[in-house]
Amino acid sequence: MLLPAGGWAQVLGRFVSDHVFDMEKYPERLMVLLIDFDSDKQRLELATSKIPVHLRDRVFILGVLSEPEQLKKAGLGPYEEIGLAMGRDCRAETRSLTA
């Protein structure tokens, strides 16, 4: 697990600057980007456009449409547990998390 980047734009910037090269070097590496959509439905499109096409099948973009605090209020547990469950769902192509 990596340290928080400090915002959705920083997550995308750090992915491009710090992780694309290593993902190309290590073809088994997967990456989960957790971003806050701030009720902006176009942000997913923008985020996806920052990921090189040849890596898109190994990069998962996860987030909440409104505010992350809503996840905790829904009783889904601490952020770390939510993130781990979301990662498992991505890998297994399931949807076990529901509010």
RAZI-V707097 format. One record per pair of residues at least 6 apart in sequence whose ideal C-beta (glycine too) atoms are under 7 Angstrom apart, sorted by sequence separation. I is the first residue (numbers start at 1). J is the second residue. D is the distance in whole Angstrom. If there is no record, write none. Layout:
BEGIN
<<I/J/D> <I/J/D>>
END
This chain:
BEGIN
<<5/11/4> <23/29/5> <37/43/5> <64/70/6> <76/82/5> <89/95/6> <22/29/6> <37/44/7> <64/71/6> <89/96/6> <23/31/6> <51/59/5> <89/97/6> <5/14/5> <68/79/7> <71/82/5> <85/96/6> <86/97/6> <19/31/6> <35/47/6> <85/97/5> <48/61/7> <33/47/7> <47/61/5> <82/97/7> <15/31/7> <44/61/6> <15/33/6> <76/97/6> <11/33/5> <76/99/7> <11/35/5> <62/86/5> <74/99/4> <33/59/7> <35/61/7> <37/63/5> <39/65/6> <8/35/4> <31/58/7> <36/63/6> <37/64/7> <39/66/6> <8/36/6> <30/58/5> <31/59/5> <32/60/5> <33/61/5> <34/62/5> <35/63/4> <36/64/7> <37/65/5> <29/58/7> <34/63/6> <32/62/6> <60/90/4> <36/67/7> <20/52/6> <23/55/5> <36/68/6> <16/50/6> <8/43/7> <12/47/6> <20/55/7> <23/58/7> <12/50/5> <34/83/6> <32/87/5> <32/90/7>>
END
